Amino acid sequence: MDTLPTPWHASPRQAAAPYSDSATGEIRIPLSLFCVDTHLRDVDLVLTRAEGEAFLEELRPALTAATATAVTRRPEVVR
């Protein structure tokens, strides 16, 4: 059965940077939740240090691929 993509998405919260709690070792990433373009609420994604490191390693290939594609593309000659 085909399903439609969800209209929900999360974005980094404006003017808020990720931070860590030195007492617990947790990493908190401030996010804003949206449904289409309607702001629903602000939440923190809370990860352990190990989860944060694993998440970064999973993101790294996608970030590297996007950068490599943008850097290695050469403009075509206009005729």
mmCIF file of the N, C-alpha and C atoms, coordinates in Angstrom:
data_MODEL
# 
_entry.id   MODEL 
# 
loop_
_atom_site.group_PDB 
_atom_site.id 
_atom_site.type_symbol 
_atom_site.label_atom_id 
_atom_site.label_alt_id 
_atom_site.label_comp_id 
_atom_site.label_asym_id 
_atom_site.label_entity_id 
_atom_site.label_seq_id 
_atom_site.pdbx_PDB_ins_code 
_atom_site.Cartn_x 
_atom_site.Cartn_y 
_atom_site.Cartn_z 
_atom_site.occupancy 
_atom_site.B_iso_or_equiv 
_atom_site.pdbx_formal_charge 
_atom_site.auth_seq_id 
_atom_site.auth_comp_id 
_atom_site.auth_asym_id 
_atom_site.auth_atom_id 
_atom_site.pdbx_PDB_model_num 
ATOM 1   N N  . MET A 1 1  ? 0.852  -1.189 0.000   1.00 0.00 ? 1  MET A N  1 
ATOM 2   C CA . MET A 1 1  ? 0.000  0.000  0.000   1.00 0.00 ? 1  MET A CA 1 
ATOM 3   C C  . MET A 1 1  ? 0.887  1.237  0.000   1.00 0.00 ? 1  MET A C  1 
ATOM 4   N N  . ASP A 1 2  ? 0.647  2.144  -0.928  1.00 0.00 ? 2  ASP A N  1 
ATOM 5   C CA . ASP A 1 2  ? 1.404  3.390  -1.002  1.00 0.00 ? 2  ASP A CA 1 
ATOM 6   C C  . ASP A 1 2  ? 0.875  4.374  0.031   1.00 0.00 ? 2  ASP A C  1 
ATOM 7   N N  . THR A 1 3  ? 1.803  5.090  0.639   1.00 0.00 ? 3  THR A N  1 
ATOM 8   C CA . THR A 1 3  ? 1.410  6.120  1.597   1.00 0.00 ? 3  THR A CA 1 
ATOM 9   C C  . THR A 1 3  ? 1.971  7.446  1.133   1.00 0.00 ? 3  THR A C  1 
ATOM 10  N N  . LEU A 1 4  ? 1.266  8.486  1.454   1.00 0.00 ? 4  LEU A N  1 
ATOM 11  C CA . LEU A 1 4  ? 1.725  9.832  1.116   1.00 0.00 ? 4  LEU A CA 1 
ATOM 12  C C  . LEU A 1 4  ? 2.768  10.270 2.128   1.00 0.00 ? 4  LEU A C  1 
ATOM 13  N N  . PRO A 1 5  ? 3.717  11.089 1.697   1.00 0.00 ? 5  PRO A N  1 
ATOM 14  C CA . PRO A 1 5  ? 4.699  11.594 2.662   1.00 0.00 ? 5  PRO A CA 1 
ATOM 15  C C  . PRO A 1 5  ? 4.018  12.451 3.710   1.00 0.00 ? 5  PRO A C  1 
ATOM 16  N N  . THR A 1 6  ? 4.532  12.402 4.904   1.00 0.00 ? 6  THR A N  1 
ATOM 17  C CA . THR A 1 6  ? 3.955  13.181 5.986   1.00 0.00 ? 6  THR A CA 1 
ATOM 18  C C  . THR A 1 6  ? 4.253  14.670 5.784   1.00 0.00 ? 6  THR A C  1 
ATOM 19  N N  . PRO A 1 7  ? 3.326  15.532 6.121   1.00 0.00 ? 7  PRO A N  1 
ATOM 20  C CA . PRO A 1 7  ? 3.582  16.974 5.994   1.00 0.00 ? 7  PRO A CA 1 
ATOM 21  C C  . PRO A 1 7  ? 4.367  17.532 7.180   1.00 0.00 ? 7  PRO A C  1 
ATOM 22  N N  . TRP A 1 8  ? 4.715  16.678 8.138   1.00 0.00 ? 8  TRP A N  1 
ATOM 23  C CA . TRP A 1 8  ? 5.460  17.114 9.314   1.00 0.00 ? 8  TRP A CA 1 
ATOM 24  C C  . TRP A 1 8  ? 6.944  17.173 9.004   1.00 0.00 ? 8  TRP A C  1 
ATOM 25  N N  . HIS A 1 9  ? 7.618  18.136 9.593   1.00 0.00 ? 9  HIS A N  1 
ATOM 26  C CA . HIS A 1 9  ? 9.076  18.189 9.511   1.00 0.00 ? 9  HIS A CA 1 
ATOM 27  C C  . HIS A 1 9  ? 9.623  18.984 10.700  1.00 0.00 ? 9  HIS A C  1 
ATOM 28  N N  . ALA A 1 10 ? 10.914 18.806 10.938  1.00 0.00 ? 10 ALA A N  1 
ATOM 29  C CA . ALA A 1 10 ? 11.586 19.521 12.016  1.00 0.00 ? 10 ALA A CA 1 
ATOM 30  C C  . ALA A 1 10 ? 12.733 20.318 11.425  1.00 0.00 ? 10 ALA A C  1 
ATOM 31  N N  . SER A 1 11 ? 12.979 21.467 11.994  1.00 0.00 ? 11 SER A N  1 
ATOM 32  C CA . SER A 1 11 ? 14.092 22.323 11.591  1.00 0.00 ? 11 SER A CA 1 
ATOM 33  C C  . SER A 1 11 ? 14.825 22.780 12.840  1.00 0.00 ? 11 SER A C  1 
ATOM 34  N N  . PRO A 1 12 ? 16.118 23.077 12.707  1.00 0.00 ? 12 PRO A N  1 
ATOM 35  C CA . PRO A 1 12 ? 16.824 23.643 13.868  1.00 0.00 ? 12 PRO A CA 1 
ATOM 36  C C  . PRO A 1 12 ? 16.130 24.927 14.318  1.00 0.00 ? 12 PRO A C  1 
ATOM 37  N N  . ARG A 1 13 ? 16.008 25.085 15.615  1.00 0.00 ? 13 ARG A N  1 
ATOM 38  C CA . ARG A 1 13 ? 15.355 26.273 16.155  1.00 0.00 ? 13 ARG A CA 1 
ATOM 39  C C  . ARG A 1 13 ? 16.229 27.491 15.908  1.00 0.00 ? 13 ARG A C  1 
ATOM 40  N N  . GLN A 1 14 ? 15.627 28.563 15.422  1.00 0.00 ? 14 GLN A N  1 
ATOM 41  C CA . GLN A 1 14 ? 16.379 29.782 15.125  1.00 0.00 ? 14 GLN A CA 1 
ATOM 42  C C  . GLN A 1 14 ? 16.999 30.347 16.395  1.00 0.00 ? 14 GLN A C  1 
ATOM 43  N N  . ALA A 1 15 ? 18.232 30.810 16.249  1.00 0.00 ? 15 ALA A N  1 
ATOM 44  C CA . ALA A 1 15 ? 18.977 31.467 17.337  1.00 0.00 ? 15 ALA A CA 1 
ATOM 45  C C  . ALA A 1 15 ? 19.199 30.553 18.539  1.00 0.00 ? 15 ALA A C  1 
ATOM 46  N N  . ALA A 1 16 ? 19.195 29.221 18.302  1.00 0.00 ? 16 ALA A N  1 
ATOM 47  C CA . ALA A 1 16 ? 19.455 28.278 19.391  1.00 0.00 ? 16 ALA A CA 1 
ATOM 48  C C  . ALA A 1 16 ? 20.464 27.244 18.901  1.00 0.00 ? 16 ALA A C  1 
ATOM 49  N N  . ALA A 1 17 ? 21.526 27.067 19.643  1.00 0.00 ? 17 ALA A N  1 
ATOM 50  C CA . ALA A 1 17 ? 22.570 26.126 19.257  1.00 0.00 ? 17 ALA A CA 1 
ATOM 51  C C  . ALA A 1 17 ? 22.469 24.852 20.095  1.00 0.00 ? 17 ALA A C  1 
ATOM 52  N N  . PRO A 1 18 ? 22.907 23.721 19.540  1.00 0.00 ? 18 PRO A N  1 
ATOM 53  C CA . PRO A 1 18 ? 22.971 22.501 20.349  1.00 0.00 ? 18 PRO A CA 1 
ATOM 54  C C  . PRO A 1 18 ? 23.880 22.726 21.562  1.00 0.00 ? 18 PRO A C  1 
ATOM 55  N N  . TYR A 1 19 ? 23.586 22.034 22.633  1.00 0.00 ? 19 TYR A N  1 
ATOM 56  C CA . TYR A 1 19 ? 24.409 22.169 23.828  1.00 0.00 ? 19 TYR A CA 1 
ATOM 57  C C  . TYR A 1 19 ? 24.446 20.841 24.570  1.00 0.00 ? 19 TYR A C  1 
ATOM 58  N N  . SER A 1 20 ? 25.428 20.707 25.443  1.00 0.00 ? 20 SER A N  1 
ATOM 59  C CA . SER A 1 20 ? 25.548 19.470 26.213  1.00 0.00 ? 20 SER A CA 1 
ATOM 60  C C  . SER A 1 20 ? 25.362 19.769 27.692  1.00 0.00 ? 20 SER A C  1 
ATOM 61  N N  . ASP A 1 21 ? 24.894 18.760 28.386  1.00 0.00 ? 21 ASP A N  1 
ATOM 62  C CA . ASP A 1 21 ? 24.719 18.836 29.837  1.00 0.00 ? 21 ASP A CA 1 
ATOM 63  C C  . ASP A 1 21 ? 25.901 18.098 30.464  1.00 0.00 ? 21 ASP A C  1 
ATOM 64  N N  . SER A 1 22 ? 26.790 18.824 31.116  1.00 0.00 ? 22 SER A N  1 
ATOM 65  C CA . SER A 1 22 ? 27.995 18.203 31.659  1.00 0.00 ? 22 SER A CA 1 
ATOM 66  C C  . SER A 1 22 ? 27.678 17.217 32.783  1.00 0.00 ? 22 SER A C  1 
ATOM 67  N N  . ALA A 1 23 ? 26.549 17.385 33.463  1.00 0.00 ? 23 ALA A N  1 
ATOM 68  C CA . ALA A 1 23 ? 26.190 16.490 34.562  1.00 0.00 ? 23 ALA A CA 1 
ATOM 69  C C  . ALA A 1 23 ? 25.727 15.124 34.046  1.00 0.00 ? 23 ALA A C  1 
ATOM 70  N N  . THR A 1 24 ? 24.945 15.111 32.962  1.00 0.00 ? 24 THR A N  1 
ATOM 71  C CA . THR A 1 24 ? 24.379 13.849 32.449  1.00 0.00 ? 24 THR A CA 1 
ATOM 72  C C  . THR A 1 24 ? 25.094 13.340 31.204  1.00 0.00 ? 24 THR A C  1 
ATOM 73  N N  . GLY A 1 25 ? 25.811 14.242 30.508  1.00 0.00 ? 25 GLY A N  1 
ATOM 74  C CA . GLY A 1 25 ? 26.456 13.854 29.259  1.00 0.00 ? 25 GLY A CA 1 
ATOM 75  C C  . GLY A 1 25 ? 25.517 13.922 28.067  1.00 0.00 ? 25 GLY A C  1 
ATOM 76  N N  . GLU A 1 26 ? 24.272 14.336 28.293  1.00 0.00 ? 26 GLU A N  1 
ATOM 77  C CA . GLU A 1 26 ? 23.307 14.431 27.197  1.00 0.00 ? 26 GLU A CA 1 
ATOM 78  C C  . GLU A 1 26 ? 23.653 15.572 26.257  1.00 0.00 ? 26 GLU A C  1 
ATOM 79  N N  . ILE A 1 27 ? 23.292 15.384 25.004  1.00 0.00 ? 27 ILE A N  1 
ATOM 80  C CA . ILE A 1 27 ? 23.406 16.431 23.996  1.00 0.00 ? 27 ILE A CA 1 
ATOM 81  C C  . ILE A 1 27 ? 21.986 16.811 23.615  1.00 0.00 ? 27 ILE A C  1 
ATOM 82  N N  . ARG A 1 28 ? 21.698 18.094 23.638  1.00 0.00 ? 28 ARG A N  1 
ATOM 83  C CA . ARG A 1 28 ? 20.350 18.578 23.310  1.00 0.00 ? 28 ARG A CA 1 
ATOM 84  C C  . ARG A 1 28 ? 20.416 19.427 22.051  1.00 0.00 ? 28 ARG A C  1 
ATOM 85  N N  . ILE A 1 29 ? 19.542 19.109 21.111  1.00 0.00 ? 29 ILE A N  1 
ATOM 86  C CA . ILE A 1 29 ? 19.474 19.836 19.849  1.00 0.00 ? 29 ILE A CA 1 
ATOM 87  C C  . ILE A 1 29 ? 18.106 20.505 19.779  1.00 0.00 ? 29 ILE A C  1 
ATOM 88  N N  . PRO A 1 30 ? 18.055 21.827 19.889  1.00 0.00 ? 30 PRO A N  1 
ATOM 89  C CA . PRO A 1 30 ? 16.780 22.542 19.856  1.00 0.00 ? 30 PRO A CA 1 
ATOM 90  C C  . PRO A 1 30 ? 16.157 22.495 18.456  1.00 0.00 ? 30 PRO A C  1 
ATOM 91  N N  . LEU A 1 31 ? 14.917 22.011 18.377  1.00 0.00 ? 31 LEU A N  1 
ATOM 92  C CA . LEU A 1 31 ? 14.208 21.895 17.103  1.00 0.00 ? 31 LEU A CA 1 
ATOM 93  C C  . LEU A 1 31 ? 12.862 22.595 17.175  1.00 0.00 ? 31 LEU A C  1 
ATOM 94  N N  . SER A 1 32 ? 12.368 23.004 16.009  1.00 0.00 ? 32 SER A N  1 
ATOM 95  C CA . SER A 1 32 ? 11.007 23.488 15.861  1.00 0.00 ? 32 SER A CA 1 
ATOM 96  C C  . SER A 1 32 ? 10.265 22.489 14.981  1.00 0.00 ? 32 SER A C  1 
ATOM 97  N N  . LEU A 1 33 ? 9.068  22.089 15.400  1.00 0.00 ? 33 LEU A N  1 
ATOM 98  C CA . LEU A 1 33 ? 8.255  21.162 14.627  1.00 0.00 ? 33 LEU A CA 1 
ATOM 99  C C  . LEU A 1 33 ? 7.225  21.929 13.812  1.00 0.00 ? 33 LEU A C  1 
ATOM 100 N N  . PHE A 1 34 ? 7.053  21.498 12.562  1.00 0.00 ? 34 PHE A N  1 
ATOM 101 C CA . PHE A 1 34 ? 6.115  22.146 11.648  1.00 0.00 ? 34 PHE A CA 1 
ATOM 102 C C  . PHE A 1 34 ? 5.225  21.105 10.993  1.00 0.00 ? 34 PHE A C  1 
ATOM 103 N N  . CYS A 1 35 ? 4.024  21.500 10.637  1.00 0.00 ? 35 CYS A N  1 
ATOM 104 C CA . CYS A 1 35 ? 3.145  20.736 9.759   1.00 0.00 ? 35 CYS A CA 1 
ATOM 105 C C  . CYS A 1 35 ? 2.955  21.635 8.550   1.00 0.00 ? 35 CYS A C  1 
ATOM 106 N N  . VAL A 1 36 ? 3.510  21.216 7.418   1.00 0.00 ? 36 VAL A N  1 
ATOM 107 C CA . VAL A 1 36 ? 3.645  22.045 6.232   1.00 0.00 ? 36 VAL A CA 1 
ATOM 108 C C  . VAL A 1 36 ? 4.439  23.273 6.673   1.00 0.00 ? 36 VAL A C  1 
ATOM 109 N N  . ASP A 1 37 ? 3.861  24.471 6.672   1.00 0.00 ? 37 ASP A N  1 
ATOM 110 C CA . ASP A 1 37 ? 4.598  25.660 7.101   1.00 0.00 ? 37 ASP A CA 1 
ATOM 111 C C  . ASP A 1 37 ? 4.039  26.260 8.387   1.00 0.00 ? 37 ASP A C  1 
ATOM 112 N N  . THR A 1 38 ? 3.253  25.477 9.112   1.00 0.00 ? 38 THR A N  1 
ATOM 113 C CA . THR A 1 38 ? 2.677  25.970 10.360  1.00 0.00 ? 38 THR A CA 1 
ATOM 114 C C  . THR A 1 38 ? 3.495  25.467 11.538  1.00 0.00 ? 38 THR A C  1 
ATOM 115 N N  . HIS A 1 39 ? 4.036  26.406 12.322  1.00 0.00 ? 39 HIS A N  1 
ATOM 116 C CA . HIS A 1 39 ? 4.819  26.059 13.504  1.00 0.00 ? 39 HIS A CA 1 
ATOM 117 C C  . HIS A 1 39 ? 3.900  25.435 14.544  1.00 0.00 ? 39 HIS A C  1 
ATOM 118 N N  . LEU A 1 40 ? 4.259  24.249 15.023  1.00 0.00 ? 40 LEU A N  1 
ATOM 119 C CA . LEU A 1 40 ? 3.443  23.566 16.018  1.00 0.00 ? 40 LEU A CA 1 
ATOM 120 C C  . LEU A 1 40 ? 3.995  23.733 17.431  1.00 0.00 ? 40 LEU A C  1 
ATOM 121 N N  . ARG A 1 41 ? 5.292  23.475 17.589  1.00 0.00 ? 41 ARG A N  1 
ATOM 122 C CA . ARG A 1 41 ? 5.900  23.619 18.917  1.00 0.00 ? 41 ARG A CA 1 
ATOM 123 C C  . ARG A 1 41 ? 7.404  23.492 18.809  1.00 0.00 ? 41 ARG A C  1 
ATOM 124 N N  . ASP A 1 42 ? 8.083  23.879 19.866  1.00 0.00 ? 42 ASP A N  1 
ATOM 125 C CA . ASP A 1 42 ? 9.526  23.717 19.979  1.00 0.00 ? 42 ASP A CA 1 
ATOM 126 C C  . ASP A 1 42 ? 9.809  22.538 20.898  1.00 0.00 ? 42 ASP A C  1 
ATOM 127 N N  . VAL A 1 43 ? 10.782 21.736 20.520  1.00 0.00 ? 43 VAL A N  1 
ATOM 128 C CA . VAL A 1 43 ? 11.195 20.582 21.323  1.00 0.00 ? 43 VAL A CA 1 
ATOM 129 C C  . VAL A 1 43 ? 12.710 20.465 21.269  1.00 0.00 ? 43 VAL A C  1 
ATOM 130 N N  . ASP A 1 44 ? 13.266 19.674 22.166  1.00 0.00 ? 44 ASP A N  1 
ATOM 131 C CA . ASP A 1 44 ? 14.690 19.346 22.133  1.00 0.00 ? 44 ASP A CA 1 
ATOM 132 C C  . ASP A 1 44 ? 14.829 17.876 21.769  1.00 0.00 ? 44 ASP A C  1 
ATOM 133 N N  . LEU A 1 45 ? 15.699 17.584 20.809  1.00 0.00 ? 45 LEU A N  1 
ATOM 134 C CA . LEU A 1 45 ? 16.102 16.208 20.536  1.00 0.00 ? 45 LEU A CA 1 
ATOM 135 C C  . LEU A 1 45 ? 17.202 15.912 21.539  1.00 0.00 ? 45 LEU A C  1 
ATOM 136 N N  . VAL A 1 46 ? 16.992 14.922 22.405  1.00 0.00 ? 46 VAL A N  1 
ATOM 137 C CA . VAL A 1 46 ? 17.951 14.608 23.472  1.00 0.00 ? 46 VAL A CA 1 
ATOM 138 C C  . VAL A 1 46 ? 18.633 13.289 23.138  1.00 0.00 ? 46 VAL A C  1 
ATOM 139 N N  . LEU A 1 47 ? 19.959 13.333 23.063  1.00 0.00 ? 47 LEU A N  1 
ATOM 140 C CA . LEU A 1 47 ? 20.751 12.158 22.736  1.00 0.00 ? 47 LEU A CA 1 
ATOM 141 C C  . LEU A 1 47 ? 21.827 11.943 23.788  1.00 0.00 ? 47 LEU A C  1 
ATOM 142 N N  . THR A 1 48 ? 22.177 10.682 24.014  1.00 0.00 ? 48 THR A N  1 
ATOM 143 C CA . THR A 1 48 ? 23.361 10.425 24.830  1.00 0.00 ? 48 THR A CA 1 
ATOM 144 C C  . THR A 1 48 ? 24.563 10.794 23.975  1.00 0.00 ? 48 THR A C  1 
ATOM 145 N N  . ARG A 1 49 ? 25.707 10.907 24.589  1.00 0.00 ? 49 ARG A N  1 
ATOM 146 C CA . ARG A 1 49 ? 26.918 11.223 23.819  1.00 0.00 ? 49 ARG A CA 1 
ATOM 147 C C  . ARG A 1 49 ? 27.163 10.157 22.754  1.00 0.00 ? 49 ARG A C  1 
ATOM 148 N N  . ALA A 1 50 ? 26.997 8.882  23.114  1.00 0.00 ? 50 ALA A N  1 
ATOM 149 C CA . ALA A 1 50 ? 27.199 7.785  22.151  1.00 0.00 ? 50 ALA A CA 1 
ATOM 150 C C  . ALA A 1 50 ? 26.200 7.883  21.000  1.00 0.00 ? 50 ALA A C  1 
ATOM 151 N N  . GLU A 1 51 ? 24.937 8.211  21.302  1.00 0.00 ? 51 GLU A N  1 
ATOM 152 C CA . GLU A 1 51 ? 23.928 8.369  20.246  1.00 0.00 ? 51 GLU A CA 1 
ATOM 153 C C  . GLU A 1 51 ? 24.274 9.547  19.344  1.00 0.00 ? 51 GLU A C  1 
ATOM 154 N N  . GLY A 1 52 ? 24.748 10.645 19.945  1.00 0.00 ? 52 GLY A N  1 
ATOM 155 C CA . GLY A 1 52 ? 25.139 11.818 19.166  1.00 0.00 ? 52 GLY A CA 1 
ATOM 156 C C  . GLY A 1 52 ? 26.281 11.507 18.217  1.00 0.00 ? 52 GLY A C  1 
ATOM 157 N N  . GLU A 1 53 ? 27.273 10.767 18.701  1.00 0.00 ? 53 GLU A N  1 
ATOM 158 C CA . GLU A 1 53 ? 28.407 10.388 17.856  1.00 0.00 ? 53 GLU A CA 1 
ATOM 159 C C  . GLU A 1 53 ? 27.966 9.455  16.731  1.00 0.00 ? 53 GLU A C  1 
ATOM 160 N N  . ALA A 1 54 ? 27.092 8.491  17.038  1.00 0.00 ? 54 ALA A N  1 
ATOM 161 C CA . ALA A 1 54 ? 26.589 7.566  16.018  1.00 0.00 ? 54 ALA A CA 1 
ATOM 162 C C  . ALA A 1 54 ? 25.758 8.318  14.980  1.00 0.00 ? 54 ALA A C  1 
ATOM 163 N N  . PHE A 1 55 ? 24.945 9.274  15.438  1.00 0.00 ? 55 PHE A N  1 
ATOM 164 C CA . PHE A 1 55 ? 24.115 10.070 14.527  1.00 0.00 ? 55 PHE A CA 1 
ATOM 165 C C  . PHE A 1 55 ? 24.992 10.886 13.585  1.00 0.00 ? 55 PHE A C  1 
ATOM 166 N N  . LEU A 1 56 ? 26.035 11.494 14.116  1.00 0.00 ? 56 LEU A N  1 
ATOM 167 C CA . LEU A 1 56 ? 26.957 12.268 13.296  1.00 0.00 ? 56 LEU A CA 1 
ATOM 168 C C  . LEU A 1 56 ? 27.610 11.382 12.237  1.00 0.00 ? 56 LEU A C  1 
ATOM 169 N N  . GLU A 1 57 ? 28.013 10.178 12.623  1.00 0.00 ? 57 GLU A N  1 
ATOM 170 C CA . GLU A 1 57 ? 28.638 9.259  11.666  1.00 0.00 ? 57 GLU A CA 1 
ATOM 171 C C  . GLU A 1 57 ? 27.662 8.845  10.564  1.00 0.00 ? 57 GLU A C  1 
ATOM 172 N N  . GLU A 1 58 ? 26.374 8.714  10.902  1.00 0.00 ? 58 GLU A N  1 
ATOM 173 C CA . GLU A 1 58 ? 25.368 8.383  9.896   1.00 0.00 ? 58 GLU A CA 1 
ATOM 174 C C  . GLU A 1 58 ? 25.109 9.565  8.959   1.00 0.00 ? 58 GLU A C  1 
ATOM 175 N N  . LEU A 1 59 ? 25.204 10.785 9.475   1.00 0.00 ? 59 LEU A N  1 
ATOM 176 C CA . LEU A 1 59 ? 24.980 11.976 8.656   1.00 0.00 ? 59 LEU A CA 1 
ATOM 177 C C  . LEU A 1 59 ? 26.175 12.314 7.772   1.00 0.00 ? 59 LEU A C  1 
ATOM 178 N N  . ARG A 1 60 ? 27.368 11.980 8.239   1.00 0.00 ? 60 ARG A N  1 
ATOM 179 C CA . ARG A 1 60 ? 28.591 12.377 7.542   1.00 0.00 ? 60 ARG A CA 1 
ATOM 180 C C  . ARG A 1 60 ? 28.605 11.990 6.057   1.00 0.00 ? 60 ARG A C  1 
ATOM 181 N N  . PRO A 1 61 ? 28.241 10.748 5.673   1.00 0.00 ? 61 PRO A N  1 
ATOM 182 C CA . PRO A 1 61 ? 28.264 10.407 4.248   1.00 0.00 ? 61 PRO A CA 1 
ATOM 183 C C  . PRO A 1 61 ? 27.315 11.279 3.406   1.00 0.00 ? 61 PRO A C  1 
ATOM 184 N N  . ALA A 1 62 ? 26.150 11.583 3.946   1.00 0.00 ? 62 ALA A N  1 
ATOM 185 C CA . ALA A 1 62 ? 25.205 12.428 3.204   1.00 0.00 ? 62 ALA A CA 1 
ATOM 186 C C  . ALA A 1 62 ? 25.744 13.850 3.079   1.00 0.00 ? 62 ALA A C  1 
ATOM 187 N N  . LEU A 1 63 ? 26.353 14.358 4.133   1.00 0.00 ? 63 LEU A N  1 
ATOM 188 C CA . LEU A 1 63 ? 26.920 15.702 4.091   1.00 0.00 ? 63 LEU A CA 1 
ATOM 189 C C  . LEU A 1 63 ? 28.111 15.757 3.149   1.00 0.00 ? 63 LEU A C  1 
ATOM 190 N N  . THR A 1 64 ? 28.935 14.744 3.193   1.00 0.00 ? 64 THR A N  1 
ATOM 191 C CA . THR A 1 64 ? 30.111 14.690 2.318   1.00 0.00 ? 64 THR A CA 1 
ATOM 192 C C  . THR A 1 64 ? 29.689 14.570 0.857   1.00 0.00 ? 64 THR A C  1 
ATOM 193 N N  . ALA A 1 65 ? 28.691 13.734 0.579   1.00 0.00 ? 65 ALA A N  1 
ATOM 194 C CA . ALA A 1 65 ? 28.219 13.549 -0.795  1.00 0.00 ? 65 ALA A CA 1 
ATOM 195 C C  . ALA A 1 65 ? 27.659 14.854 -1.356  1.00 0.00 ? 65 ALA A C  1 
ATOM 196 N N  . ALA A 1 66 ? 26.908 15.575 -0.548  1.00 0.00 ? 66 ALA A N  1 
ATOM 197 C CA . ALA A 1 66 ? 26.328 16.837 -1.011  1.00 0.00 ? 66 ALA A CA 1 
ATOM 198 C C  . ALA A 1 66 ? 27.431 17.849 -1.299  1.00 0.00 ? 66 ALA A C  1 
ATOM 199 N N  . THR A 1 67 ? 28.439 17.908 -0.441  1.00 0.00 ? 67 THR A N  1 
ATOM 200 C CA . THR A 1 67 ? 29.553 18.840 -0.635  1.00 0.00 ? 67 THR A CA 1 
ATOM 201 C C  . THR A 1 67 ? 30.380 18.438 -1.839  1.00 0.00 ? 67 THR A C  1 
ATOM 202 N N  . ALA A 1 68 ? 30.687 17.154 -1.961  1.00 0.00 ? 68 ALA A N  1 
ATOM 203 C CA . ALA A 1 68 ? 31.511 16.673 -3.073  1.00 0.00 ? 68 ALA A CA 1 
ATOM 204 C C  . ALA A 1 68 ? 30.825 16.928 -4.410  1.00 0.00 ? 68 ALA A C  1 
ATOM 205 N N  . THR A 1 69 ? 29.525 16.710 -4.469  1.00 0.00 ? 69 THR A N  1 
ATOM 206 C CA . THR A 1 69 ? 28.789 16.945 -5.706  1.00 0.00 ? 69 THR A CA 1 
ATOM 207 C C  . THR A 1 69 ? 28.834 18.415 -6.090  1.00 0.00 ? 69 THR A C  1 
ATOM 208 N N  . ALA A 1 70 ? 28.631 19.277 -5.120  1.00 0.00 ? 70 ALA A N  1 
ATOM 209 C CA . ALA A 1 70 ? 28.619 20.708 -5.401  1.00 0.00 ? 70 ALA A CA 1 
ATOM 210 C C  . ALA A 1 70 ? 30.005 21.202 -5.810  1.00 0.00 ? 70 ALA A C  1 
ATOM 211 N N  . VAL A 1 71 ? 31.049 20.659 -5.204  1.00 0.00 ? 71 VAL A N  1 
ATOM 212 C CA . VAL A 1 71 ? 32.400 21.125 -5.473  1.00 0.00 ? 71 VAL A CA 1 
ATOM 213 C C  . VAL A 1 71 ? 32.922 20.596 -6.804  1.00 0.00 ? 71 VAL A C  1 
ATOM 214 N N  . THR A 1 72 ? 32.608 19.344 -7.138  1.00 0.00 ? 72 THR A N  1 
ATOM 215 C CA . THR A 1 72 ? 33.195 18.739 -8.336  1.00 0.00 ? 72 THR A CA 1 
ATOM 216 C C  . THR A 1 72 ? 32.412 19.021 -9.612  1.00 0.00 ? 72 THR A C  1 
ATOM 217 N N  . ARG A 1 73 ? 31.240 19.567 -9.520  1.00 0.00 ? 73 ARG A N  1 
ATOM 218 C CA . ARG A 1 73 ? 30.465 19.871 -10.718 1.00 0.00 ? 73 ARG A CA 1 
ATOM 219 C C  . ARG A 1 73 ? 31.099 21.041 -11.448 1.00 0.00 ? 73 ARG A C  1 
ATOM 220 N N  . ARG A 1 74 ? 31.250 20.902 -12.743 1.00 0.00 ? 74 ARG A N  1 
ATOM 221 C CA . ARG A 1 74 ? 31.818 21.982 -13.545 1.00 0.00 ? 74 ARG A CA 1 
ATOM 222 C C  . ARG A 1 74 ? 30.739 22.560 -14.445 1.00 0.00 ? 74 ARG A C  1 
ATOM 223 N N  . PRO A 1 75 ? 30.738 23.858 -14.627 1.00 0.00 ? 75 PRO A N  1 
ATOM 224 C CA . PRO A 1 75 ? 29.724 24.440 -15.515 1.00 0.00 ? 75 PRO A CA 1 
ATOM 225 C C  . PRO A 1 75 ? 29.912 23.948 -16.936 1.00 0.00 ? 75 PRO A C  1 
ATOM 226 N N  . GLU A 1 76 ? 28.810 23.726 -17.607 1.00 0.00 ? 76 GLU A N  1 
ATOM 227 C CA . GLU A 1 76 ? 28.866 23.299 -19.005 1.00 0.00 ? 76 GLU A CA 1 
ATOM 228 C C  . GLU A 1 76 ? 29.045 24.511 -19.905 1.00 0.00 ? 76 GLU A C  1 
ATOM 229 N N  . VAL A 1 77 ? 29.644 24.281 -21.018 1.00 0.00 ? 77 VAL A N  1 
ATOM 230 C CA . VAL A 1 77 ? 29.839 25.364 -21.994 1.00 0.00 ? 77 VAL A CA 1 
ATOM 231 C C  . VAL A 1 77 ? 28.491 25.697 -22.627 1.00 0.00 ? 77 VAL A C  1 
ATOM 232 N N  . VAL A 1 78 ? 28.166 26.963 -22.647 1.00 0.00 ? 78 VAL A N  1 
ATOM 233 C CA . VAL A 1 78 ? 26.918 27.418 -23.252 1.00 0.00 ? 78 VAL A CA 1 
ATOM 234 C C  . VAL A 1 78 ? 27.177 27.600 -24.744 1.00 0.00 ? 78 VAL A C  1 
ATOM 235 N N  . ARG A 1 79 ? 26.330 27.029 -25.574 1.00 0.00 ? 79 ARG A N  1 
ATOM 236 C CA . ARG A 1 79 ? 26.511 27.162 -27.032 1.00 0.00 ? 79 ARG A CA 1 
ATOM 237 C C  . ARG A 1 79 ? 25.375 27.914 -27.647 1.00 0.00 ? 79 ARG A C  1 
# 
